[in-house]
Amino acid sequence: MIKVSVMYPNTAGARFDHDYYRDKHMPMLKEKMGDACKSYTIDKGLAGGAPGAPAPYIGMCHIFCDSVESFQAAFGPHMKAIMADVPNYTDLKPVMQISEVVVG
């Protein structure tokens, strides 16, 4: 099992529409990826580790798939449409990481 994390840095003055991300973007991504997307989670940054510190990321998602290959095969054909939707909810450039899920 792998996890694809897409994280949006908490940048002063940036725009991020959490409702759109939750209600439109991520369901669209799941629909396009089909069964290759086993599940996904969405996080909304609240705070950093120190008292009063801002969250390093304003929002993020984690997409769970069986393998890197299954993610790429399902995401690749729809990448342009998925990426074209990004300006509808943010002006941030996401940071992406693919990880192996060691403990689930």
C-alpha positions as CSV (number, residue, x, y, z in Angstrom):
1,M,0.0,0.0,0.0
2,I,1.2,3.5,-0.8
3,K,0.1,6.9,0.2
4,V,0.3,9.9,-2.1
5,S,0.4,13.1,0.0
6,V,-0.4,16.4,-1.6
7,M,0.4,19.3,0.8
8,Y,-0.3,23.0,0.4
9,P,2.2,25.2,2.3
10,N,0.6,27.8,4.6
11,T,1.7,30.9,2.9
12,A,0.6,34.4,4.0
13,G,-2.0,35.9,1.7
14,A,-2.6,32.6,-0.1
15,R,-6.1,31.5,-1.1
16,F,-7.4,28.0,-0.2
17,D,-11.1,27.1,-0.4
18,H,-11.5,24.1,1.9
19,D,-15.2,23.6,1.0
20,Y,-14.4,23.4,-2.7
21,Y,-11.5,21.0,-2.1
22,R,-13.7,18.7,0.1
23,D,-16.9,18.9,-1.9
24,K,-15.7,19.1,-5.5
25,H,-12.0,18.5,-6.2
26,M,-11.3,15.4,-4.2
27,P,-14.6,13.6,-5.2
28,M,-13.7,14.4,-8.8
29,L,-10.2,13.0,-8.4
30,K,-11.7,9.8,-6.8
31,E,-14.2,9.4,-9.6
32,K,-11.5,9.8,-12.3
33,M,-9.1,7.4,-10.6
34,G,-11.8,4.8,-9.9
35,D,-10.9,1.7,-7.9
36,A,-7.2,2.5,-8.0
37,C,-7.9,5.1,-5.3
38,K,-8.7,2.8,-2.4
39,S,-9.5,5.8,-0.2
40,Y,-8.4,9.3,0.6
41,T,-8.3,11.7,3.6
42,I,-8.3,15.5,3.7
43,D,-6.5,17.5,6.4
44,K,-7.1,21.1,7.3
45,G,-4.1,22.7,9.1
46,L,-4.8,24.1,12.5
47,A,-1.5,24.8,14.2
48,G,2.2,24.0,14.3
49,G,4.0,22.1,17.1
50,A,4.9,25.1,19.3
51,P,2.2,27.1,21.1
52,G,0.8,29.8,18.8
53,A,2.8,28.5,15.8
54,P,0.9,28.4,12.5
55,A,0.3,25.1,10.7
56,P,3.1,24.4,8.1
57,Y,0.4,23.3,5.7
58,I,-3.0,25.0,5.2
59,G,-4.4,21.8,3.7
60,M,-3.5,18.4,2.4
61,C,-4.8,15.1,1.1
62,H,-3.6,11.6,1.3
63,I,-4.6,9.2,-1.5
64,F,-4.2,5.5,-0.8
65,C,-3.4,3.0,-3.7
66,D,-2.1,-0.5,-4.0
67,S,1.2,0.6,-5.7
68,V,3.0,3.5,-7.3
69,E,2.2,1.9,-10.7
70,S,-1.5,1.7,-10.0
71,F,-1.6,5.3,-8.9
72,Q,0.3,6.4,-12.0
73,A,-1.9,4.3,-14.3
74,A,-5.1,5.8,-12.9
75,F,-3.9,9.4,-12.3
76,G,-1.8,9.9,-15.5
77,P,-4.7,9.9,-18.1
78,H,-6.6,12.4,-16.0
79,M,-3.7,14.6,-14.8
80,K,-4.5,17.6,-17.1
81,A,-8.2,17.7,-16.0
82,I,-7.3,17.3,-12.3
83,M,-4.5,19.9,-12.4
84,A,-6.8,22.3,-14.4
85,D,-9.2,22.3,-11.4
86,V,-6.5,23.5,-8.9
87,P,-7.1,27.2,-9.6
88,N,-10.7,26.7,-8.5
89,Y,-9.6,26.3,-4.9
90,T,-6.1,27.6,-4.4
91,D,-3.3,29.8,-5.8
92,L,-0.7,27.7,-4.0
93,K,1.8,25.2,-5.5
94,P,1.4,21.9,-3.8
95,V,4.2,19.7,-2.5
96,M,3.8,16.0,-3.4
97,Q,5.3,12.9,-1.8
98,I,4.7,9.2,-2.4
99,S,5.3,7.0,0.7
100,E,5.1,3.3,1.5
101,V,2.5,2.7,4.2
102,V,4.4,0.7,6.9
103,V,1.7,0.6,9.5
104,G,-2.0,1.2,8.6
